[in-house]
Amino acid sequence: MPALVNECVALVKESSLVSVIGVADLMRRANVVQADTARAFEPLLFVAVIYYALVLVLTSLARLLERRMRRSD
């Protein structure tokens, strides 16, 4: 189970999850905002926070699942 969780976390970190979350590519949107506003740091920081939140949620859910599976053994 930990290997599967690690793969899921890696998937979140290495991709923009366009097909999973159903919204426009976050990095593409950050680039568009950068071009429109001439702000380089803020859009990328916002995208980083979103990715970090996704990883935290996924990791927490995986921990919960692992605990439940350990109890059921």
Secondary structure, DSSP 8 states (H G I E B T S, - for coil): -HHHHHHHHHHHHHS--HHHH-S--HHHHHHHHHHHH--SHHHHHHHHHHHHHHHHHHHHHHHHHHHHHHHH-
